[in-house]
Amino acid sequence: MTVRVRIAPSPTGNLHIGTARTAVFNWLFARHHGGKFILRIEDTDEARSRREYTENITTGLTWLGLDWDEGPFFQTQRLENYKQAIKTLLDKGLAYPCYCTPEELEQMREEQKAKGLAPRYDNRHRNLTPQQRQAFEEEGRRPVIRFIIDDDREIVWHDLIRGKMTWKGSDLGGDMVVARASDNEEFGQPLYNLAVVVDDIDMEITHVIRGEDHIANTAKQILLYEALGAKVPKFAHTPLILNQEGRKLSKRDGVTSIDDFRKMGFLPEAMANYMSLLGWTPPDATKEIFSLSEAAKEFSLDRVNKAGAKFDWAKLDWINSQYLHQMPADKLVELLIPYWQQAGYEVNLESDRPWLESLTALVGPSLTRLADVIEETHTFFGDTVEYGAEAIDLLKQEGVAEIIREVIDAVASNSPLTEENAKEIIKQVTKTQKVKKGLIMRSLRASLTGELHGPDLIQSWLLLNHKGLDKIRLQQAITVSSEQ
Ligand code: GLU
């Protein structure tokens, strides 16, 4: 048997972290077994589906490295298949037209509520006579199609993550609507549970791996497989992703779409790595950094937890920094350039490239997320610098102006500055000014960057010198230093 799994997002929003994590598990499972991973877009809800969401979903999956072998298939292009299946159910007497009006259904629910019962359809139109149907038709009512769910049925499956699962037919809300009403046809738009089953049968899906919020649907769907005379696939329900308070991760937690994570500066490799750990424990639990294909070698559903998976920002940050820190500067710079551009810094992609690469090599080790680059490098852009309070205090210290003046003179006769010259200048100033090297370093850093802390000073100085910014800033520092 060739393993065939699928991810079946609805294009009613951007690619959600939960869907993406389900996609990761499906992909890992398919690759582990040398099977196929299929992409199906569940766009039957035409009112809420949008083409840009489909695009966001396919781009997001591709960005994460989750390539699919077949599809994307679109449910809207498969309506005929669903209609055929509904006809089959009607012909077999396993489904029937229900003429209840919304008002009647509402009243039914009110009565159930009043009696303290859970709301359900009471199957009142299951056994209408042809004459009764005729009468409703003549009233102008248009029926939905309901699939018969036997209250006495027990539905049992062996879930590959959760073990034995048992549902009672009576807990499924009564006979289920599988198609909406239509004004001019026997029935209208097919609904989710029916469409999914028809698709999974046609696409020969062997394992349905999806979020645990679909468990009740699975019970209903198993009945549909049986009714349509198809083999029931294996099911695996993955745990929900929870926030720190243990509730389902939602928009209120800051981000929910993969696009948001991308914009915040998480690398696709880090996201995929982190998501594979959201509920799955590799056989060697100490190994936390791995590529998707490495994870695929080890992946199995029996190591997926039943309990919800807590979303841990600190861990995601840590994983992201591991990837960032091992990335060569010539590759990392490509990812940072859009952030500089977005911040409005003028960068010439050709002539500035070596300079940007050196800047990347300098700050790369301090980045956790790509977006941190603005905070870490803002001081390297723009002619002048904003001096922080600490820097101003230092620049006003006695003797600092003299240090800076001497540095200015030395820079003028050492152009362009090299690492050796820079070190030599510092040594020289230490001697002539008779001060400790530390004070010179601090004065220089304060003058050049406006701050007292930052990446390697000599490298920072060289980068600023290359742009002719060190002279401007040293002059600026003299002014600050002598202000009252
Ligand atoms: N369209 C469903 C969703 O986005 C997928 C359900 C399934 O995987 O069967 O949740």
Residues whose N, C-alpha, C, O or C-beta is under 5 A from the ligand:
A	BS01	LIG	A8 P9 S10 E42 V196 R210
